[in-house]
Amino acid sequence: MIYVSTPLTPEIRRAAAAAWGVEGEAERLYGGEESAAYRLGGHVIRIGPEGRTVAESEWCHAVARHAAAALPEAVAPLPAPGGVSVITVAGRPISCWPYVAGSWPGSDVPAVRVAGARLLARLHRALATYDPGPRPVPAFQESGLYGTPPADAAELADPDLDRWLADFHARDPVRHPLHGDFYTGNVLARDGRLVAVLDWDEALVGPPELELAAAALEWGDDVKGQREEFVAAYHDAGGTAGLLDSEALAQFVRHKLRREYAYFRKAERAGVRHDEEDLEYHRLRVELFHRLRP
């Protein structure tokens, strides 16, 4: 995985000090494919990519705040003067978050997978009645979600998948806000418990079945039995998604894999040079897309 190397510049430091009173020695936190995060004491300064609009970030942050009001694990941004949560420095959105100690959970442990599924169920219940209005900029994973073939993944064209997605949404219009990227890299664990849900940049309004299937893939480590275990634990915990039969689970997973393919190509066009590990991971994910075809 290649992470961004965006620096915490003196200009950003000055702006963060003025907006949130955050100063001191900085520690670059691990991770971040598009945004870089730096810990300064009890706070985290997050630096988004150039071109991401304030409106888009504020919309995602509103979803995080609503979740945090009902879910202790949901981490929400801190307000800046004027009630906003985002300032812009050199064309980049800057936000401030409380620091939460912890590490990425290991999804290879069954108890951790079950805990992740239960956390997702609680998160969906917390968001189910919230209406944030239209997202100012569509989320990346929305492309192709409703049955229109995504132009940025033409190499994985699949009319049957497109028809299935269109038919699903025609039959099942239930949609509510979603985290958008619920995988172990956006969750923290401490002392055997899941303690934080981070990174709301991909939040969107969509069918909860979409996020359930995508999370089952990530937390299930691509293993069929583990994916079903995750889904079952989610439903046992009262999640909002409807029951997923094997076809529905496979097709939503394939939608996610197709969006991963498009993101990989997007990164290449932006100049990212993937290492051998990334290339092999990409190859395996494309293989899984074809293997899961119903």
Secondary structure, DSSP 4 states (H G I P E B T S, - for coil): ---------HHHHHHHHHHH---S--EEPS--SS-EEEEETTEEEEE--TT--HHHHHHHHHHHHHHHHH-TTB--PPPPTTS-S-EEETTEEEEEEE----B---TTSHHHHHHHHHHHHHHHHHHTT----S-SS--GGGTTTTSSPPGGGGGG--HHHHHHHHHHHHH----EEE-S--SGGGEEEETTEEEEE---TT-EEE-HHHHHHHHHHHHTTT-HHHHHHHHHHHHHTT-SSPP--HHHHHHHHHHHHHHHHHHHHHHHHTT----HHHHHHHHHHHHHHHHT--
